[in-house]
Amino acid sequence: MSEEMVKTLVVGPLQSNCYLFGSPGAGKGVIIDPGGDPEVVFSEWEKTGLQLEAIINTHGHFDHAGGNHHLKKVTGAPILVHREDAGMLTKIAVQAGFFSLRTENSPPPDRLLEEGDTVEVGDITLEVLHTPGHTAGGISLYCPGLVFTGDTLFAGSVGRTDLPGGSFEAMISSIKEKLLVLDEETVVLSGHGPATTIGQEKIYNPFLA
């Protein structure tokens, strides 16, 4: 496996993490959670020189999918999201309105993801882990050494569960059964805030005691 490229962009009014992820050796990559500032995201993507294979949303909230419309328009890349959150993408303008914000609805997804699916990024394979709790269709994306957790697991915290489709019980089950079983050195790249590791969260995350 070639060394991965990971670039973090903090985008949109809710300061969401958008990740540019790829294999420089294979010349291919994906954009994960383009929640806002799509022109900036596209500009930064062009600097990588990689071929864009997909736009992946870890869940269907506007602050993680608000850039889908623009990026799909300018790149033609397919949009991927879990089946349970697919219907949310075409309604993200309404979601943003609840926060007195504006965004464009996403086009419908081109591929529906399920637990155990894989997304090939050149010579790197991302495994789809279904991690509901923040939303019914929340996913994490794992490859050895890294896991993108969306709004499921944060450094010292977990995702909110008071929005439609949220469940605290499902959230904790997802984290304990899908994430905490990963190698403790696995770097956790969350939907908001700094990176952490599985080992750190096992010890220090007060929600997982």
N, C-alpha and C positions, 0 to 999 in steps of 0.2 A: 504494500500500500504506500502510495506517495504521501508526503506530509500535507495535512489539510491547511487550507487558508480559512481563517475566521476573522471577519472585520465586523465590529459592533458600531451601529449608528443609533443614536438616541433621537427619536423622531416624534413629531406631533405634540399637541398640547398636553397629553398625559404622559409624556416622556417614556415612551415605549422603546424597548430594544428591538431593532431590526438587525438581522444578521445576514451578511454576505458570506456564504460558505461554499467552498469548492476545492477542487484538486488542480493546482497549477500544473502538475505533471501531465494530467489528462486534458487540461484546457477547458474544463467544464465546471459549472457550479449552479447553485440555487440561491434565491432570496427567500429568507424566512421572516414572516411577519412584517411586511411593509405597511406599518400602521399610519404613516403620515409623511409629509414632505417628499412626495414621490419623485419630484424633479431632482432633489438632492440624492435620493437613493439611486436613481438611474445614472446620474453623473458619477457617483462613486463606483457603481457597478462597471461602467465603461472603463474606468481606470484599471480594473482588474485584468482586462483583456480576455476574460473567460466567456465561453458560450453559455448563455442562460438556458438551463434545462427546465426549470420550473419555478413558480411562485408558490410557496407553501405557507398556509395559515395554520398555526397551532390550534386556533379556535376562531369562532365567527364574530368576535367583537370588533367594532369599528376601529379601535386603537391598535389593532393588529392586522386589519385587512383594508384600511382606508386608502391605501396606495394601490390596491389591486387594479382599479379601473385604468389609471394612467399607465401603469407598468405593462398591463396586458395590451393596451393600445399601442405603445411604442415598441414593445418587444415581441408580441405574439406568443409569449411563453404560456404554457398551460397553468391553470390555477388548481391547486390540490388542497383538499380539506377533508376532514372526517365526515362520513355520511350523516351523522347526527347533527352536525352544524351547517350542512350545506344550505339549508333554507334561510339561514341568518344572513348570508352574504348579500343577498339582494335587498336587504332591509336595513343595511348599516346606516343609511342616512337618517332613518327614524331613531336608531340608537343614539347617534351623535346629537340629535335634537334634544334628547333628554338632558344632555350636558350643556345645552345652549351652544353647541358646536355644529359645524357643517362639514360634510364629506360626501363623496359620490358613491352611490351604490356600486358594489362589485358586480362584474359579470358573473353568471353562474359558474360553478366549478367545472373543470374539464375532466377531473379524475376524483373519485370518491375513495377515501382511504379507510382502511379497517385495521384492527389489531393484527400485528404480524406481517402486514404488507411491508415492502421495501421500496425505497426510492434510490435508484442508481445515479450517482453523481460522478461520472467518469469511472475511476477505479475505487471509489468509496461507496459503501452501501449504508444508507440510513434506514434503520428499522423503526417502524411505526409502533409506538406503545400507546394504547388507548388509555388515557388518564382522566376520566371524567371527574367532575366535582365543581370546577369553576363553571364549566358548561357541560352539557351532556356529551358533546363530541370533542372535548379537549384531547389533544394528543401531545406526546413528547416524542422527540426524534433522537435516536441513539446510534452512535457508532463507537467502537472501543475508544475510551478515553474522554468522550464528550457526550453530553445529553442536553438537548434544547427542551426546556420544560414549559415554555409558554407561561401561563398564569397559574400553574399548578404548584410549583415549589420555588420559593425565593430564598435568598440568604437571610436566615433568621425568621422566616415567615412562610405562610402559605397563601394561596389565592383566596379572594373573597368568594363567598358562596350565597350571598343574599340577592343575587340577580336571577332572572328566569333561567331555569335549568340547573341552578346551583344546588349542591348538596354537600354539607360538611362531612357527613359519614362517607360518601363516595370519594371525596377529596382525600381523606386520611387513608382510606383503603387503597386508593390509587398510588399514593406516595409510598406506603409501606410495602405493597405487593409488587409494584412495578419499578420503583426508583431506588428505594433503600436496599434492594437486593443487588444493585450494581456494585462494581468494584468501588471501594472507598475513595480511590484516587480519581474517580471520574469527575471531570469538571462540569459543573452545572451552570448552564447559560440560560438565565431566566428571561421572562417577558418584560421585567422592570428591574432596575437596580443592579448591583454588582454581581460578578461571578462568585461561585462558592464551590465546594466539593461535596460529594455524598457523605464522606467521612465527617466533615465539619457539621453538616446538618444533623447527622445521627447524634452527635454529642451536644450541640449548642442550640438547635432549633426548639424553642419552648412548646411549639404546637405538636411536636412529635415525641414528647416525653412519655 
